[in-house]
Amino acid sequence: MTKVRRVSKLQPMTGQDQLKAWMERTGRTTADTAASLGVNLSTVYRWLDGSRQPSLNQATHMQAITGIPATAWAEPTKETT
């Protein structure tokens, strides 16, 4: 009998996860990131802890600077099966 291995669906990285990864990859601190994006330090902290999401304008600007797609910040939709 052949064993069937279940593969879970991979969830795409959230904007929050992508921003953290970009900061790690580029060696930027939260303060560096805030300065690069032209926002307050507290704004970046809120994005990173998930309590806030960037506005569409902020996400579009962030995409130009970091390469993180603005759509990464969109709320995930529930799949129906």
Secondary structure, 3 states (H helix, E strand, C coil): CCCCCCCCCCCCCCHHHHHHHHHHHHCCCHHHHHHHHCCCHHHHHHHHHCCCCCCHHHHHHHHHHHCCCHHHHCCCCCCCC
